[in-house]
Amino acid sequence: MTSSYQVVDARLSLGSTPQAVLLDMDGTLVDTEGFWWDAEVEVFAGLGHVLADEHREVVVGGPMTRSAGYLIEVTGADITLDEVRDLLNAAFLRRLDRGVPLMPGACRLLAELTAHRVPTALVSASHRTVIDRMLRSLGAEHFTLTVAGDELTRTKPHPDPYLTAAARLGADPARCVAIEDTVTGVASAEAAGCRVVAVPSVAPIPPAAGRTVIASLEHVDLAFLRGLHAPVAPAPLGQAGAIGLGPEPSPVGP
């Protein structure tokens, strides 16, 4: 997806408009983290397994390959990764057809960014079919481009999704603001060198250098984004454990 938006001049001083705003989708813009968990519970119940609540924090925000692989391992379900991935996508899409609630403040923020012609990317670990369905609720006109998890060899917590979005926008990741709701997404954006605004959805996210933690998107507007501190250097991916995230066991496949 492309648009006529222009990237802001890289020589802008601190306190100016970010070169781009890069937004996660599930749990950040749309209230669907519960949808994914409900889909996972439904699919594994159909396979004869009950998912424990403690598994939810492990899978939240992660790519489907990692989450599904983990759930297969802990339950011992007799199913392949490809098979369970297809079942999870189908169960999730059925829930989307019933309506997608936006997170508080999401509609206003997207409208403001669009009105001020700030380049905006949707950066998600979800598959392209899910993103395209979700854009019906979010409004495709609000995004200069979108990046899907199944379009990359490595997705979150690796920096690739945010590096890809910034490169396609012609922006310096250090002059971009990423908005995320999970430790997985925060690790990805920080590894890419983005300034991060964390809006925790399921699991808590502690404040850190280069990271601002807030309770709701209702507190985020263009003035807030302009007021963020100086760009930060990229954090090595191995430091993701500082926010409670271990290494990703496998990349996402198509």
Steps between C-alpha positions, in 0.01 A plus 500: 500500500636839405396860530610851414621577853842662519762408761593787731847651452759306705663826618203590718599604849386334822140569581402490134264256329636142482609389155244221531271336752509119496207327669438147614148370437364233739460640849633840396249631247237229518380316810572153362759346732206329671381382156828316444492336840137397455591353159790308653280369782232392249741325263683308772173409671398343171820298517416386854722737696426775753735799489611637837483873565876521560559411135329821388785731601747276313314517168370858511649723233708225346505377140259218430776247430652557843168511685353194326823304537511576870138392553556176308803429718335568837180312416651215302227546238523262205499762225754662271599864519349573158171334595459687828599828336220461244250416775605802709475740206153369412378527861639851530346617172159370610525728803596798283184450296298577815659844527832643613511746792766771470711586803408828675668791323600300191251656258585854610876441481485351151281785378742757642806337344320483166388863521860613562634270227732313734621180329345212691567126473311208645762250621349170611599138563157402368465350155404703193150350485434618856645848442296555184183397686587731791557799271126504434454613860815712535476674164767420242524872415677563831808294410776580255592131502448180695745224596368147572674230698476237227673729251830495690748224578532628857230687686468639852699500731762538225544857371418406140134615495585850622816526292296396195226756568750783554698408187188492282407844632851632443523584870773464762373251764652721772274785385189280506260435785369145543187432702470150650306310765717192575855425606549313172412805294697738722808280462462507121459877477782574742734260321429700183593822682152654519373721778227287662168587658372193686131462578487166687199281421538164676841494669671797671789681330748693717631847403854513361735732317347590166166352605190680624229293668145635508162358595304577183522642149265767629814669636676497160465777244736677262610747769589206727702332224685823424591531867684169525871504579797466264540195276667196658763256373375154394493248785658158429229238465661300780404773744132424449514292817511828692126524446431133559530364146715205409637415153250404232533128432405510132426747218157546349432311183257590224 
